[in-house]
Amino acid sequence: MRALIQRVSHAKVTINGQIHAEIGRGLLVLLGVCEGDTSAQADYLADKCVGLRIFTDENDKMNLSLSDVNGGILIVSQFTLYGDCRKGKRPSFIKAARPETAIPLYEQFIERCRQSGRPVGTGEFGADMQVELVNDGPVTLWLDTEEMMPQHH
């Protein structure tokens, strides 16, 4: 499971010309689900995202979490995070999970973030969405459970 996290001063998702979700200060999380991902990975990644201390304190050091700054989270499904561009010019998305696998894990990730008590907005799985954001910093982080979690074989 992969998350591209951007610290934002505000962000919104528009679907069919209508604002679907919007946050002020907080995190935009683009979430990709891979075949073979598990509910443990969804919980781990959600907890990691919510707990990141990437907001600046009074000394301009990245030391504050989402709850410290009363921030929100905007979560958008993004299967293209598993695009493989090694061959040719057209990405392959063979590693991205099929909707029957991805949707429950995407929903579990959202629910786990909501349990933090932070305001959570979402995109709509599979919809054609326009995402607008102001990346604050800019601060952008890449989290991949394959690289972060102990492997269980």
Buried (B, 14 or more C-beta within 10 A) or exposed (E): BBBBBBBBEBBBBBBEEEEBBBBEBBBBBBBBBBEEBBEEBBBBBBBBBBEBEBBBEEEEEEEBBBEEBEBBBBBBBBBEBBBEEEEEEEEEBEBBBEBEBBBBBBBBBBEBBBEBEBBBBBBBBEEEBEBEBEEBEEBEBEBBBEEEBEEEE
